[in-house]
Amino acid sequence: MRFSLPASLIGLMLVVGTLLARPDEKPKPSDVTEVQFQMRVRAYLKDPDTQADLNDFAKLVLTAEDVKWNVETWKVTWKPQLKVGVTIDDTEKLQLKDQLKELLKDIVFRYQKKPLLPSSSPVQYDLDIRPPAQLPAPTRPTPVPQGPVVSYFYVWVYAPAPCGSCCKGWFYLALVKVPTEIHVPTVTPESLPAPEQTSPDREGDYVAAGNSLLVSDGNVPRPTALNLAGMGPRDAPGLFWEGFRLFHQRNHTAALRHFEGATKLADDDARYWYYRALCDRILGHNKSAQQSVRRAVELHHQGKPGTEAIGLSLERIQGSLRRWLREARENSDSIERVASR
C-alpha cells in the first residue's frame, strides 16, 4: 500500500526547510552609506529617550554632520567641537573621547535594538575634540570721508495764489545754494556726540514723528552765524528747508543757524520765525524765543506766506511745543482785541 502526502503539506515542508537552511542575513559594510550613518546619529541625538545619555557631553557641540563613515575600512570619524567659552584639560579630553566611543557603539549596535552593523564588525574609531569656533571680530563703521556738501540742490517751495484765483497755491522746484563753509565731518564711533541732556523739572516736548524728546538744559550757547556773503532773498527757502531737515533730526544748534540765516535774508515768512523760535526755546534761549515767536505770529496774521503753508510746515510739531505756539497766538489775539476797543 502506498502512502502519499498532500501536495500542500509538501510545499509547506519545502518552505520551512529552506528557511532553516538559510543563515541569518546581516548587513554588509557596503550596504550602509555615510548618509544612513549620519541619519541614525541624528535620530539618536534628537530622541527624547536618549537625552539623559547626552548629559556627559554638555561641553560639546554634537552634530551628525561631523560623523564620517568609510564603508571600505570600517572607520568612523567623529570630531565634535567644544562650545564657545568652554575649556578642558588633557585628562578630561581623553575621558570624553572614551565616552564618545561608547556612545557611538550604542548608536551603531544597540540603538532601538536594531543594529546598523553586525555585532562582529571590526569598526575602527577616530575620535577627537576640536577647539571652540572663533567669534568674528567686531566690525567698526566705515568713517564718512570729509568733504564739502553738494553746493546746489532742489527743494519744493509753496507759493500761495493771489486773491481771486481758482486755486489756493502751488509748489515749485527751487535751486538752492548752500553756504560754502558747511562740511560733512569725519564720523567715527568716538566722535559721535552724546545725546542731548534732559531737564528733570521741565515737561518734555515731543515731535509727532517718533515722539522724540527735545528738551534742553537751557545752557547751550548760541551758534555762530552762517556766512551769508553772496546770498540773497532767493536763497532763504533753501536755508529754511535745510534747517527744517536738521531740526527733525534733533540737530537743533545747526538748524538754528539756518533759520537765523533765512530770517536775515527774508524776514517776511512766518515759517522761518516759527522754527527759529522753536530752536531757541529748545536750546533754552527764552528771550530770543519770545521775540521770534512774536514776529512769527505777526506774519501769521498777515497771511505770509499763507495759512495753509504755515500749517503744513508745523503739523509735525506736537506736545508742549505745540501748546506754546498756540498760547503765543492766543495772547496776540487778546492784545489785538483789547487794542481795537
C-alpha positions in Angstrom: 0.0 0.0 0.0 1.4 3.3 -1.0 1.4 6.4 1.4 1.2 9.9 -0.2 1.3 13.3 1.4 -1.0 16.1 0.3 0.7 18.5 -2.1 0.0 21.5 0.2 1.8 19.8 3.0 4.8 19.0 0.8 5.0 22.7 -0.2 4.9 23.8 3.4 7.7 21.5 4.3 9.9 22.7 1.5 9.4 26.4 2.6 10.3 25.6 6.2 13.4 23.6 5.1 14.6 26.5 3.0 14.3 29.0 5.9 16.1 26.7 8.3 18.9 26.1 5.9 19.4 29.8 5.1 21.8 31.6 7.5 20.8 34.9 9.1 21.4 37.7 6.7 23.2 40.6 8.3 24.0 43.9 6.7 27.3 44.2 4.8 29.6 47.2 5.2 28.8 48.3 1.7 25.1 48.3 2.5 25.5 51.2 5.0 26.2 54.5 3.4 27.5 57.6 5.1 24.2 59.3 4.8 22.4 56.4 6.5 25.0 56.5 9.3 24.5 60.2 9.8 20.7 59.8 9.8 21.0 57.3 12.6 23.3 59.6 14.6 20.9 62.5 14.1 17.9 60.4 15.2 19.8 59.4 18.3 20.7 62.9 19.2 17.1 64.2 18.8 15.5 61.2 20.5 13.9 62.3 23.9 14.6 58.9 25.3 18.4 59.3 24.9 18.8 62.8 26.2 19.9 61.5 29.7 22.8 59.7 28.0 24.0 63.0 26.4 24.3 64.9 29.7 28.0 63.9 29.9 28.6 65.8 26.7 27.2 69.2 27.8 30.5 70.9 26.9 30.5 69.6 23.3 28.5 70.6 20.2 27.4 67.2 18.8 26.1 67.1 15.3 25.5 64.3 12.8 27.3 66.3 10.1 30.6 65.8 11.9 30.3 62.0 11.6 32.1 60.4 8.7 31.8 56.7 7.8 34.2 54.8 5.5 32.5 51.7 4.1 35.7 50.2 2.9 37.8 50.5 6.0 35.0 50.2 8.6 36.2 53.5 10.1 34.0 56.0 12.0 35.4 59.6 12.3 33.8 62.0 14.8 35.4 65.2 15.8 32.9 67.4 17.7 33.7 70.9 18.8 33.9 72.5 22.2 31.3 75.1 22.9 32.3 78.7 22.9 33.8 79.8 26.2 34.5 76.2 27.4 38.0 74.8 28.1 39.0 71.3 29.2 42.4 69.8 30.2 44.0 66.8 28.6 42.7 64.3 31.2 39.1 65.4 30.6 39.7 65.3 26.9 40.8 61.7 27.0 37.8 60.8 29.2 35.4 62.5 26.7 36.9 60.6 23.8 36.3 57.3 25.6 32.8 58.3 26.3 32.3 59.3 22.7 33.4 55.8 21.6 30.9 54.1 23.9 28.2 56.5 22.6 29.0 55.5 19.0 28.8 51.8 19.9 25.4 52.4 21.4 24.2 54.2 18.3 25.6 51.6 15.9 24.8 48.3 17.7 22.2 48.9 20.4 20.0 51.9 19.5 16.3 50.8 19.3 17.6 47.2 19.4 18.2 47.4 15.7 21.9 47.1 14.9 23.2 49.1 12.0 26.1 46.7 11.5 26.8 43.1 12.5 27.9 42.8 16.1 31.2 41.2 15.0 32.1 44.1 12.6 35.7 45.3 13.1 34.8 49.0 13.4 37.6 51.5 14.0 37.0 54.8 15.8 38.8 58.0 15.0 37.7 60.4 17.7 39.0 63.9 18.7 37.7 67.2 20.1 38.2 70.4 18.3 38.6 73.8 19.9 35.6 76.1 20.0 34.8 78.2 17.0 36.3 81.7 16.9 33.8 84.5 17.1 34.0 87.1 14.3 35.8 90.2 15.3 33.5 93.2 15.8 33.3 95.5 12.9 33.6 99.2 13.1 31.6 101.5 10.9 33.4 102.9 7.9 34.2 106.6 8.5 32.4 109.0 6.2 35.1 110.8 4.1 35.3 114.5 4.9 34.3 116.9 2.2 32.0 119.7 1.2 28.3 119.2 0.9 26.9 119.4 -2.6 26.8 123.1 -3.4 23.3 123.1 -5.0 20.2 121.0 -4.5 16.4 121.3 -5.3 13.6 121.8 -2.7 9.9 122.2 -3.1 8.6 125.7 -2.3 5.0 126.5 -1.7 3.6 129.7 -3.2 0.1 130.9 -2.3 -2.2 132.0 -5.1 -3.1 135.7 -5.4 -6.6 136.8 -4.3 -9.4 135.8 -6.7 -7.5 132.8 -8.1 -9.3 129.5 -8.6 -6.7 127.6 -6.6 -5.1 128.1 -3.2 -1.5 127.9 -4.4 1.1 125.6 -5.9 4.5 124.0 -5.2 7.5 124.6 -7.5 11.1 123.4 -7.5 13.7 125.9 -6.4 17.5 125.5 -6.9 19.2 126.2 -3.5 22.7 127.4 -2.9 24.3 126.0 0.2 26.8 128.2 2.2 30.3 127.2 1.2 31.7 126.7 4.7 29.3 123.8 5.5 31.3 120.5 5.6 30.5 116.9 6.5 32.8 116.0 9.4 34.6 112.7 9.6 32.4 110.3 11.5 33.9 107.7 13.9 32.4 106.0 16.9 34.5 108.2 19.2 33.4 111.4 17.5 29.6 110.8 17.8 28.0 113.4 20.0 26.5 112.5 23.3 22.6 112.6 23.4 21.1 115.8 24.5 20.7 116.2 28.2 17.2 116.4 29.6 16.0 118.6 32.4 14.0 116.8 35.2 12.0 119.9 36.1 10.6 120.7 32.6 7.9 119.0 30.7 9.1 117.1 27.7 8.5 118.5 24.2 7.7 116.0 21.5 7.6 115.8 17.8 4.9 113.7 16.2 7.3 111.7 14.1 8.6 109.2 16.6 7.7 111.4 19.7 11.4 112.2 20.1 12.2 114.0 23.3 13.5 117.5 22.6 14.3 119.1 26.0 17.5 121.1 26.6 19.0 122.1 29.9 19.0 125.8 28.9 22.8 126.2 28.9 23.5 125.7 25.2 25.4 128.7 23.8 24.1 130.4 20.7 25.7 129.1 17.5 27.9 131.2 15.3 26.1 132.8 12.3 26.3 131.4 8.8 28.4 133.3 6.3 25.7 134.8 4.0 28.1 136.6 1.7 26.8 136.5 -1.9 23.4 135.2 -0.9 20.0 137.0 -1.3 16.3 136.5 -0.6 16.1 133.8 -3.2 18.4 131.6 -1.1 16.2 131.9 2.0 13.9 128.9 1.2 16.9 126.7 0.8 18.3 127.6 4.1 14.9 127.1 5.7 14.3 123.6 4.3 17.9 122.5 5.2 17.2 123.8 8.8 13.8 122.0 8.7 15.6 118.7 7.9 18.2 119.3 10.7 15.5 120.2 13.2 13.7 117.0 12.7 17.0 115.1 13.1 17.3 116.7 16.5 20.4 118.8 15.4 18.9 122.0 16.9 22.1 124.0 17.0 22.8 123.6 13.3 19.1 124.1 12.5 19.1 127.4 14.4 22.0 128.7 12.3 20.0 128.0 9.1 16.7 129.5 10.4 18.6 132.7 11.5 20.2 132.9 8.1 16.8 132.5 6.4 15.2 135.3 8.6 18.1 137.6 7.8 17.7 137.1 4.0 13.9 137.2 4.1 12.2 138.3 7.3 8.6 138.2 5.9 7.9 134.4 6.2 6.2 133.2 9.4 7.6 129.7 9.0 11.2 130.9 9.3 10.4 132.7 12.5 8.3 129.9 14.0 11.1 127.4 13.6 13.7 129.9 14.8 11.6 130.4 17.9 11.2 126.6 18.4 15.0 126.1 18.3 15.6 129.0 20.7 13.1 127.5 23.1 14.5 124.0 22.9 18.1 125.3 23.5 17.0 127.5 26.4 17.3 130.9 24.7 14.0 132.1 26.2 14.3 135.8 25.4 15.1 135.2 21.8 12.4 132.6 21.5 9.8 135.1 22.7 11.0 137.8 20.2 11.0 135.3 17.4 7.5 133.8 18.1 6.0 137.3 18.3 7.4 138.1 14.9 6.1 134.8 13.6 2.6 135.4 14.9 2.6 138.9 13.4 3.4 137.5 10.0 0.9 134.6 10.5 -1.9 137.2 11.0 -0.8 138.9 7.8 -1.0 135.6 5.9 2.6 135.4 5.0 3.2 133.1 3.2 -0.4 131.7 3.7 -2.2 129.9 6.5 -2.2 126.6 4.7 1.6 126.7 4.0 2.3 127.6 7.6 0.0 124.9 8.9 1.7 122.2 6.8 5.1 123.2 8.0 4.1 122.9 11.6 1.9 119.8 11.5 4.7 117.6 12.9 5.1 119.8 16.0 3.1 118.3 18.9 3.1 118.3 22.7 4.1 121.2 24.8 5.9 122.9 21.9 2.6 123.0 20.0 0.8 124.4 23.1 3.4 127.1 23.5 2.9 128.2 19.9 -0.9 128.2 20.4 -0.7 130.2 23.6 1.5 132.8 21.8 -1.1 133.2 19.0 -4.0 133.4 21.6 -2.2 136.0 23.6 -1.6 138.1 20.5 -5.3 137.8 19.6 -6.2 139.0 23.1 -3.9 142.0 22.8 -5.4 142.9 19.4 -9.0 142.7 20.7 -8.1 145.0 23.6 -6.4 147.5 21.3 -9.3 147.6 18.9 -11.9 148.6 21.6 
